[in-house]
Amino acid sequence: MKPKSRYLSVWATILVAMLMGNCSSPTNVNRDTGQQASQMAVIALDTNSRVASPFFVASGSGDTLSIEAGTTILKDESGAYSPISPGSKVEITLNVQKISAAQHAADSLLVAAFSITGKIDGVNSDLVFQRKTGDTQSAMPNSGAALRIVLSNSTITRGAKVSFYKILASGAKSLIGSVVLDVPEKSLGKRVGGEGNSATVSPDGTGNFQGSYLPPIKSDESSFPPGVYWQTYSNIPDTTYTIGSVTIGGPLFVGQVSIGEPSTHELLADLGFSSTATCVTGNNPNDNSQYWVERTQDASGKTTKLKVGSNAANKFYLNLILYSKDGLPVLYAYGLKSDDGVHAPDGSVLDDPYSDPDKPIAGEKELHFTADLKLGRSAQSLFEARGFEISHISFENGTYSFSTRNKLEGRAKWEKDILEKNHWSPVRAKCDGNVGYYKYSNKFQGKIKITWTFGGLGPFTITIDDAHLDMKDDGADETNYTLTGTATISPTSFNFGGSVYTLSDDSPSKAVNEEYGFKVLKIPSPAVRWGYSEVWTFSAANGSKWAIPVNYETLAHLSPYTPYDVPIPDLFTLDGTFNMDCLMPAYGGTATWTFTPITE
C-alpha cells in the first residue's frame, strides 16, 4: 500500500511507479534518449495571484505543462506560502531529461525524468499550485496544473497502472496521482489519465521529478476482523450484456482497490488481490490506519460486493481496476460510494462520524484560519506543541492554512481539545470531512432575560438585549469575561398596601458592567457560571419606598455558598437557562441567556 502525503519541497522528486497487471499485447514506447529538452514561459497573474488565462509550456519533445485559468500560484515566504505581488514577472520552466539504459534496475524501470522550476522577477522561487474552489471530485487531487509526460524507454502493456509519487527530502513518498493506461473507464467524477505512451498527473508545485517501474501490488491475505468500522459497496460496474442467447463481455472481478477520503481526494491505501484471495489487508504508516477489503464473487467469478473495514470511521470512496476472467484489465472505475454509509462495529450506521470527537478519522486534515500571519502561526503552534507534523503551509487573502496527518484523530476532537479552548470557533457551514474552517473569537454578543421575585413582590422581568462578553483573562481551566450592556426592568410600577409604587429612576434602564461577571469553565467539561446584581428603587406618593435587589447567580446552595455550573455543549455555545431556587420561595428567579461569538 502506498499512502499519499502532500508535503511540499522544492527539491523533492516525484516517483512514477508502473504497476503492471497480466496484460495483453504491449504498446511500444521509444522516446529518444537525447539531451535535455527545456522550455520557459511567462505566466500572467491577476491581482489575487490567480492565473489570468490558460497557461501552456511544452518541452519540445511531446511533454506539456498546462495550468487552468483561476488557479492560485503562491510563493514560499519564510516557511509559509503567500500570494505573489501584483506586477511581478513570473517564469515557469519545464525541463525534460534523457533516460539512459544504465538507470534501469531489475525491479525498477525509469520511465520519466523532468523538473518544474519557477522564478519571480528573476529570482529562483519555490511555487505551489492550488486549484480554484468548487471543482468536482476527481480520481486524484487536482491542483489546477496538469503535466502530460511521454513515458520513456520501456515496453508498456495495456492496463498498466502508473502511480505518481513525490519523494520528499526525508525520503518519504507522497502519492499525488495514478492512471491506468488504455483501459476504458467508468467515471463518477473527472480524472486525469493515460493512454498509449503518455500519462497525465497534477503536480502541486515546482520541484524535480522522476518516474520508475515497480512490481504490481499483491497485498497480504487476511480474514475480515470483528470490531472494526465497515462499509459495503455493491454498485460495481460490469460490461456483461446478452444478445439472444449469447452473453458478451464480463464477468469482471475486482483486482485492485484504492481507498480514498472524499473531502480531500486523498488516497489512503492501495490494495491488490491475488487470484485466490478473498480478503486482503494493508496499513498506512502515516497515521497507523489499517484497512481490509473483502470481495464476494458469484458462481461465474464476477465480483458482486466489496466490504471495506478499517480502524478509521471515514466515509471512504473506492477506485477499482476490474479484470476479465482471463486476467486482462478491462475497466477502471472510480468514485464508488458506499451502499448505506459507515457502520460502527456493532452494526449501527454513523450519520456523521467526522463531527464526533471520539471517532478515529484517517488521512490528512486541512485546517483554514481566518487570521493575519501572526495569529495564524499561533494556531499552528498549538498543534506543533502537541507533536503534530505540519505541512502545506500557506497564507492567502487573510486565510492561514496548514495540514497535518500523523495522528488517527478527527478534526472534531481537535476542535474540542485544542481550538475551542484557545478561542477558535468552527465555521460549521464550511467544514466538511477532513477540511475545517475557523474564526478567532474572544468576544460574544447576545441577550439575557431574568424573571425575578422579591418578598412576594413581582415577578419583575430584567432584560439585557445588548449583552456583551469581553474576555478579561484566560487560563487553562477557565475563561473570565466582563459582562456589559443595558438592563431594563418591567413592570415599572406595582400596588402594595393600597399604594402605587413607581420606578424612582429617571429611566427604566441601567448600564451593566459586571467585571468577571461571566465565567466559562473548560474542565472537567464545558460549563458556564455567572451573576448579575442591581438595586431598583420604587416610590409611592406618600414618600415611602421599596428597594428591589436583583441578585441573580447560578447557585446550587446559598449556605454553604455553592456555585452551579450550567453545562454547555462546547466553549462557543454558551446558551442556557437556570432556576435560582436555592433561596426562600419568595426570593429568586429564573434566567435564560443566548450568545453568539463575535469573530475577528
C-alpha positions in Angstrom: 0.0 0.0 0.0 1.3 3.4 -0.9 -0.2 6.2 1.1 -0.5 9.8 0.0 1.2 12.7 1.6 1.1 16.3 0.4 4.2 17.8 1.9 5.8 20.5 -0.3 9.5 20.6 -1.1 11.3 22.5 -3.9 13.9 19.8 -4.3 11.5 16.9 -3.9 11.3 14.2 -6.6 8.2 12.5 -8.0 8.4 8.8 -8.5 6.2 7.4 -11.3 5.5 3.7 -10.4 4.0 1.5 -13.1 2.0 -1.3 -11.5 1.7 -3.9 -14.3 -1.1 -6.5 -14.4 -1.3 -9.6 -16.5 -1.8 -7.8 -19.8 -2.3 -8.3 -23.5 0.0 -7.1 -26.3 2.2 -4.1 -25.5 2.2 -0.6 -26.7 5.8 0.2 -27.6 7.3 3.4 -26.3 10.6 4.6 -27.6 11.4 8.1 -26.6 14.7 9.3 -27.9 17.2 9.5 -25.1 18.8 12.7 -26.4 19.8 15.8 -24.5 17.5 17.6 -22.0 14.6 19.5 -23.6 13.8 22.7 -21.9 11.2 25.5 -22.4 10.4 28.6 -20.4 7.2 30.8 -20.5 6.0 33.8 -18.6 2.7 33.3 -16.8 0.2 36.2 -16.3 -1.4 36.5 -12.8 -4.2 38.8 -11.7 -4.1 40.9 -8.5 -5.2 38.0 -6.4 -2.2 35.8 -7.5 -4.5 33.7 -9.8 -3.7 32.6 -13.3 -5.4 35.1 -15.6 -5.8 32.9 -18.7 -4.9 29.3 -19.6 -1.2 28.7 -19.5 0.9 26.2 -21.5 4.6 25.4 -21.8 6.0 22.5 -23.8 9.3 20.7 -23.5 9.7 20.3 -27.3 9.6 16.5 -27.0 5.9 15.9 -26.5 5.6 16.9 -22.8 3.2 19.7 -21.9 2.5 21.6 -18.7 -0.8 23.4 -18.6 -2.4 25.4 -15.8 -6.1 26.3 -15.7 -7.3 29.9 -15.5 -8.3 30.7 -11.9 -5.6 28.5 -10.4 -3.8 30.2 -7.5 0.0 30.3 -7.6 1.7 31.1 -4.2 5.4 31.6 -3.3 7.4 30.4 -0.3 7.9 33.2 2.2 9.6 32.3 5.4 8.1 28.9 5.6 4.6 30.0 4.6 3.1 30.3 1.2 1.7 33.7 0.3 0.4 35.5 -2.8 2.8 36.9 -5.4 2.9 40.7 -5.5 0.9 42.2 -8.4 3.1 43.2 -11.3 5.8 40.6 -10.7 7.2 38.8 -13.6 6.7 35.0 -13.0 8.5 32.5 -15.2 7.9 28.7 -15.2 10.3 26.3 -16.9 9.6 22.7 -17.8 12.8 20.6 -18.2 12.6 17.0 -19.5 15.8 14.9 -19.2 17.1 11.9 -21.1 16.7 8.4 -19.8 19.7 6.0 -20.1 19.7 2.2 -20.0 22.1 2.4 -17.1 19.4 3.9 -15.0 17.2 0.7 -15.3 17.3 -1.7 -12.4 16.0 -5.3 -12.1 12.9 -4.2 -10.1 12.8 -0.5 -11.1 12.5 0.8 -14.6 12.9 4.5 -15.1 10.2 5.9 -17.4 10.4 9.7 -16.9 12.7 12.4 -15.5 11.8 16.1 -15.5 11.6 19.2 -13.4 9.4 22.3 -13.0 11.2 25.4 -11.8 10.0 29.0 -11.1 11.3 32.5 -11.0 9.8 35.7 -9.6 11.4 38.8 -11.0 14.5 36.8 -12.0 14.9 35.1 -8.6 14.5 31.4 -8.2 11.4 30.7 -6.2 9.5 27.7 -4.8 5.9 27.9 -6.1 2.8 25.9 -5.2 -0.3 25.5 -7.3 -3.8 25.5 -5.7 -6.9 24.6 -7.6 -9.8 27.0 -7.8 -12.7 26.3 -5.4 -15.8 24.5 -6.5 -14.1 21.8 -8.5 -15.9 18.5 -8.7 -14.4 15.4 -7.3 -11.6 13.8 -9.3 -9.9 10.4 -9.2 -6.9 12.1 -7.6 -6.3 15.6 -6.2 -6.3 18.3 -8.8 -4.0 21.3 -8.2 -5.2 23.2 -11.3 -2.0 22.1 -13.1 -1.7 19.2 -15.5 1.6 17.7 -16.8 1.3 15.3 -19.7 4.5 13.3 -19.8 5.7 10.9 -22.5 6.9 7.7 -20.8 10.4 6.6 -21.9 12.5 3.6 -22.6 10.0 0.9 -21.7 7.5 -1.5 -23.2 4.2 -0.7 -21.5 1.4 -3.1 -21.7 -2.3 -2.4 -21.7 -3.8 -1.9 -18.2 -0.5 -0.8 -16.6 -1.2 1.4 -13.6 1.0 4.4 -13.4 1.3 6.0 -10.0 2.9 9.3 -9.4 4.8 10.0 -6.2 6.7 12.9 -4.7 9.8 11.8 -2.8 10.5 14.3 -0.1 13.9 15.3 1.2 13.3 13.0 4.1 12.8 10.0 1.7 9.1 9.7 2.4 6.8 9.1 -0.6 3.9 11.3 -1.5 1.3 9.8 -3.8 -0.2 12.6 -6.0 -1.8 10.8 -8.9 -2.3 7.5 -10.6 -3.6 6.5 -14.1 -4.4 3.3 -15.9 -3.2 3.1 -19.5 -5.5 2.1 -22.4 -8.4 0.8 -20.3 -12.0 2.1 -20.6 -13.1 4.0 -17.6 -16.4 4.1 -15.6 -16.3 7.6 -14.3 -18.2 9.1 -11.3 -16.2 12.3 -11.5 -13.5 13.8 -13.6 -9.9 12.4 -13.7 -6.5 12.8 -15.3 -5.4 9.7 -17.1 -3.1 8.0 -19.6 -3.3 6.4 -22.9 -0.7 4.7 -25.1 2.7 6.0 -24.3 1.8 9.0 -22.1 0.3 9.8 -18.8 -1.0 13.0 -17.1 -0.6 14.0 -13.5 -1.5 17.1 -11.4 1.7 18.4 -9.7 1.2 20.6 -6.7 4.1 22.9 -7.4 7.7 23.3 -8.5 10.3 20.5 -8.0 12.4 17.7 -9.5 10.5 14.7 -10.8 11.3 11.0 -11.7 9.4 8.0 -12.7 10.1 4.3 -12.4 8.5 0.9 -12.8 7.6 -1.1 -9.7 6.0 -4.6 -9.4 2.2 -4.9 -9.1 0.6 -4.8 -5.7 -0.3 -8.1 -4.0 -1.5 -7.3 -0.5 -1.3 -9.6 2.5 -4.2 -12.0 2.7 -6.3 -11.9 5.8 -9.7 -12.6 7.2 -12.2 -9.8 7.8 -11.8 -8.9 11.5 -14.5 -8.1 14.1 -14.5 -4.8 16.0 -13.8 -2.5 13.0 -15.8 0.2 11.2 -17.1 -1.1 7.9 -18.9 -0.2 4.7 -20.2 -2.2 1.7 -20.1 -1.4 -2.0 -22.4 -3.3 -4.3 -22.6 -0.7 -7.2 -19.7 -2.4 -9.0 -19.9 -1.7 -12.8 -19.9 -4.6 -15.3 -19.9 -4.8 -19.1 -21.9 -8.0 -19.4 -24.9 -7.9 -21.8 -26.9 -10.5 -23.7 -27.9 -10.7 -27.4 -30.3 -13.5 -27.9 -28.8 -16.5 -26.2 -25.2 -15.2 -26.4 -23.6 -13.4 -23.4 -21.0 -10.8 -24.3 -18.4 -9.2 -22.0 -17.9 -9.9 -18.4 -17.9 -11.4 -15.9 -15.5 -8.9 -14.3 -13.7 -9.3 -11.0 -12.0 -6.6 -8.9 -8.2 -7.0 -8.8 -7.0 -3.6 -7.4 -8.7 -1.3 -4.9 -7.7 2.3 -3.9 -9.4 3.7 -0.8 -9.9 7.5 -0.7 -11.2 10.3 1.5 -13.8 12.3 -0.4 -13.3 15.7 1.3 -9.6 16.0 0.3 -9.5 13.5 -2.5 -6.6 11.8 -0.7 -5.9 8.1 -1.5 -5.3 6.4 1.8 -4.5 2.9 0.7 -3.9 0.8 -2.4 -4.7 -2.9 -2.1 -4.4 -5.8 -4.6 -5.8 -9.3 -4.7 -4.0 -12.4 -5.8 -6.1 -14.8 -7.9 -7.2 -16.8 -4.9 -7.5 -14.1 -2.2 -10.9 -13.2 -0.8 -9.7 -10.7 1.8 -6.6 -8.5 1.8 -5.2 -6.0 4.3 -2.6 -3.2 4.5 -1.8 -0.2 6.6 -0.9 3.4 6.2 2.2 4.2 8.2 1.5 8.0 8.3 -1.3 7.6 10.9 -1.3 3.8 11.6 -4.7 3.4 9.9 -5.4 -0.2 8.9 -7.6 -1.4 6.0 -9.3 -4.7 5.0 -11.1 -5.3 1.7 -13.2 -8.5 1.3 -14.6 -9.3 -2.1 -17.7 -11.5 -2.8 -17.8 -13.4 -6.1 -20.7 -15.2 -7.7 -20.5 -18.6 -9.4 -19.3 -17.0 -12.7 -16.4 -15.2 -10.9 -17.9 -11.8 -11.0 -17.3 -9.5 -8.1 -20.7 -8.6 -6.7 -19.8 -6.8 -3.5 -16.9 -5.3 -1.6 -16.7 -4.9 2.1 -14.2 -2.4 3.5 -13.2 -2.4 7.1 -10.9 -0.1 9.0 -9.9 1.2 12.4 -10.9 4.6 11.0 -14.5 5.8 10.6 -14.1 7.8 7.4 -16.8 7.7 4.6 -14.5 6.1 2.0 -14.8 6.2 -1.7 -13.2 3.5 -3.9 -11.3 3.4 -7.2 -11.3 0.0 -8.8 -9.5 -1.9 -11.6 -11.6 -4.7 -12.9 -10.3 -7.7 -14.8 -11.9 -10.2 -17.2 -11.8 -13.9 -16.4 -8.7 -14.4 -18.5 -6.8 -11.9 -16.3 -6.9 -8.8 -18.6 -7.7 -5.4 -17.1 -10.7 -4.1 -18.9 -12.3 -1.4 -16.8 -11.2 1.4 -14.4 -13.9 2.7 -12.1 -13.5 5.4 -9.5 -15.6 7.4 -7.1 -17.7 4.5 -5.8 -19.7 5.4 -2.8 -20.8 3.0 -0.1 -24.3 1.5 -0.1 -25.6 3.0 3.2 -22.7 4.8 4.9 -20.3 3.9 7.7 -21.2 1.1 10.2 -19.9 1.1 13.7 -18.5 -2.3 15.0 -22.0 -3.0 16.5 -23.6 -2.6 13.0 -25.3 0.8 13.7 -25.0 3.4 10.9 -23.0 6.6 11.8 -24.7 9.7 10.5 -21.6 12.0 10.6 -18.5 10.4 12.0 -16.4 13.5 11.3 -18.4 15.6 13.8 -17.8 13.0 16.6 -14.7 13.8 18.7 -14.5 10.2 19.8 -14.3 8.7 16.3 -10.9 7.9 14.8 -10.5 9.5 11.4 -7.7 8.7 8.9 -5.9 10.9 6.5 -4.6 14.4 6.1 -6.7 17.2 7.7 -6.7 20.6 6.0 -7.2 23.4 8.5 -8.0 27.0 7.4 -8.0 30.0 9.8 -9.3 33.5 9.1 -6.4 35.4 10.6 -3.4 37.5 9.9 0.0 35.9 9.6 0.9 36.2 13.3 -2.5 34.9 14.6 -2.4 32.0 12.0 1.1 31.0 13.1 -0.1 31.0 16.7 -2.8 28.5 15.7 -0.1 26.3 14.1 2.0 26.4 17.2 -0.9 24.9 19.2 -0.6 21.8 17.1 3.2 21.7 17.0 3.4 21.9 20.8 1.3 18.7 20.9 3.5 16.7 18.5 1.7 17.2 15.2 3.6 17.2 12.0 2.7 20.3 9.9 2.8 20.6 6.1 1.3 22.5 3.2 1.5 25.9 5.0 0.0 28.9 3.1 -1.2 32.4 3.7 -3.5 34.0 1.2 -6.1 36.7 1.3 -6.5 36.7 5.1 -6.6 32.9 5.4 -3.8 31.0 7.1 -3.8 27.2 6.2 -1.8 24.1 7.0 -2.3 20.4 7.0 -1.4 17.6 9.4 -1.7 13.8 9.0 0.3 11.9 11.6 -2.5 11.1 14.1 -5.5 8.9 13.7 -7.9 11.5 15.1 -10.6 13.7 13.6 -10.8 17.5 13.5 -13.8 17.4 15.8 -11.5 16.1 18.6 -9.0 18.9 17.9 -11.8 21.4 17.9 -12.9 20.2 21.3 -9.5 19.7 22.9 -7.3 22.4 21.2 -9.1 25.0 19.1 -12.2 25.9 21.1 -10.1 26.2 24.3 -8.0 28.8 22.5 -10.9 30.8 21.1 -11.1 29.3 17.6 -14.7 28.6 16.6 -15.5 26.3 13.7 -17.4 27.7 10.7 -19.9 24.8 10.6 -21.3 25.7 7.2 -17.9 25.3 5.5 -16.5 22.4 7.4 -16.6 19.1 5.5 -15.0 15.8 6.3 -11.2 16.3 6.9 -11.4 20.0 5.9 -12.1 22.6 8.7 -12.5 26.4 8.7 -12.1 28.5 11.8 -12.5 32.1 13.1 -11.0 33.6 16.2 -13.3 34.9 18.9 -12.8 36.2 22.4 -16.0 38.2 22.5 -19.7 37.3 22.4 -22.9 39.2 21.9 -26.4 38.1 23.0 -29.4 38.5 25.2 -30.3 37.8 28.9 -33.7 37.6 30.5 -34.3 37.3 34.2 -37.6 36.7 35.8 -37.3 37.8 39.5 -39.4 37.7 42.7 -38.6 39.6 45.9 -40.5 39.4 49.2 -43.7 38.4 47.4 -43.4 41.3 45.0 -43.2 40.7 41.3 -42.5 38.9 39.2 -40.2 41.5 37.6 -38.5 40.9 34.3 -35.0 42.2 33.7 -33.8 42.1 30.1 -30.4 42.8 28.6 -30.9 42.8 24.9 -27.4 44.1 24.1 -25.4 41.9 26.3 -21.7 41.7 25.5 -18.9 39.4 26.9 -15.4 40.7 26.6 -12.6 38.4 27.7 -10.9 39.5 31.0 -8.4 36.7 31.4 -7.9 33.2 30.0 -6.4 30.2 31.8 -6.0 26.5 31.3 -9.2 25.7 33.4 -11.5 28.7 32.7 -12.0 32.0 30.9 -13.4 35.0 32.6 -15.5 37.7 30.8 -16.7 41.1 31.7 -20.5 41.4 31.2 -21.7 44.7 29.8 -24.9 46.0 28.3 -28.1 47.9 29.2 -30.6 46.3 31.7 -34.3 47.2 31.5 -36.9 46.3 34.2 -40.6 45.8 33.8 -43.2 46.5 35.1 -42.3 50.0 36.2 -45.0 50.1 38.9 -46.8 47.8 41.3 -49.5 48.0 44.0 -48.7 47.3 47.7 -50.7 48.1 50.8 -53.1 50.3 48.8 -50.4 52.5 47.4 -48.9 52.5 43.9 -45.2 52.3 43.7 -43.5 53.7 40.6 -39.9 53.3 39.5 -37.9 56.2 41.1 -35.2 56.3 38.5 -35.4 58.6 35.5 -35.2 55.7 33.1 -36.3 52.0 33.4 -32.8 51.2 32.1 -29.4 50.9 33.8 -25.9 50.3 32.5 -24.4 46.9 33.2 -20.7 46.5 33.9 -20.0 43.2 35.7 -16.2 42.6 35.8 -15.6 38.9 36.0 -19.4 38.6 35.7 -19.4 35.6 33.3 -17.2 32.6 33.6 -16.7 29.7 31.1 -15.2 26.6 32.6 -13.1 24.3 30.4 -12.7 21.3 32.7 -13.8 18.8 33.6 -16.4 19.5 30.9 -17.6 22.8 29.3 -20.0 24.8 31.6 -20.8 28.4 32.5 -21.3 30.3 35.8 -22.4 33.9 36.0 -24.3 36.5 38.0 -26.0 39.9 37.8 -26.6 42.4 40.7 -28.5 45.6 40.8 -31.0 47.5 43.1 -34.1 49.1 41.6 -36.0 51.7 43.7 -39.7 52.3 43.6 -41.5 55.2 45.4 -45.1 55.9 46.4 -46.9 59.3 46.6 -46.7 59.3 50.4 -42.9 59.2 50.2 -42.4 55.5 51.2 -40.0 53.5 49.1 -39.3 49.9 48.1 -35.8 48.8 47.2 -35.9 45.7 45.0 -32.5 44.0 44.9 -31.9 41.7 42.0 -29.0 39.4 43.0 -29.1 36.6 40.4 -26.5 33.9 40.4 -26.2 30.3 39.1 -26.2 28.9 42.7 -26.8 25.4 43.8 -26.8 26.4 47.5 -26.6 29.6 49.4 -25.4 28.2 52.7 -22.8 26.9 52.3 -22.3 29.0 49.1 -22.1 26.6 46.2 -22.0 27.9 42.6 -23.8 25.8 40.0 -22.0 25.1 36.7 -24.6 25.1 33.8 -23.4 22.5 31.2 -22.9 23.7 27.6 -22.0 21.5 24.6 -18.8 23.4 23.7 -16.9 26.5 24.6 -18.6 28.6 21.9 -22.2 27.6 22.6 -22.9 29.5 25.8 -26.7 29.3 25.7 -28.6 28.1 28.8 -31.3 28.5 31.4 -31.2 28.1 35.2 -33.7 28.5 38.0 -32.2 30.0 41.1 -34.4 28.1 43.6 -31.9 27.7 46.4 -33.4 30.7 48.4 -36.8 31.2 50.0 -39.7 30.7 47.6 -40.4 34.5 47.7 -36.9 35.4 46.7 -35.2 34.3 43.5 -35.8 33.7 39.8 -35.0 32.1 36.5 -32.7 33.3 33.8 -32.4 32.4 30.1 -29.5 33.6 28.0 -28.2 33.2 24.4 -24.8 34.3 23.0 -23.0 34.1 19.6 -19.3 34.7 19.0 -18.0 37.9 17.6 -15.3 36.8 15.2 -12.3 38.9 14.2 
